[in-house]
């Protein structure tokens, strides 16, 4: 919680971070932990977590990309566009990044990803991780530079509230099961009854 200064010897240089993790990791981490009205406390574990997440985002290119709309993904991407756009406009970058992380983790768990949905995701993350986004955009055969591409517009009509609620419920049940198994000291169970 102390201000960085050379005299105190607690300075972390951008060159150090860039060499070890890449500058996008530093940008992502700093925007995630910083709000315009708060001090930032440096955390090596947080930087490493950001680095792991960004590797996960880049690995989305290795997923099976399909040219069809997938209702859950369409709904989630449209909600993400609307929410993150508002977070950026209101300078709540850390809240926008939380939503991006949720979406990135969701896409990572999917066997197939809509190519159009991934393109829109890359457009949204490009504000925060421009170098990785440009590389991903290029590999997705995006036209020109992602930094010059038109910002996507979310369509509220494409957000399926019921689908979103169902998925949230399923994820919560899965998390509850993981916690119960952990409390019981079990790694897995053959059968679970609700």
Protein Blocks (a to p, Z undefined) as FASTA:
>chain_A
ZZcdfklopaccfklmmmmnopklmmmmmmmmpcfkbccdddfklmmmmmmmmmmmmmmm
mpccdfbdcfklmmmmmmmmmmmmmmmmnopmklmmmmmmmmmmmmmmpmbdcfklmmmm
mmmmmmmmmmlmmmmmmmnopghjfklpccddddfklpcfklmmmmmmmmmmmmmmmmmm
mmnopabdfbdcZZ
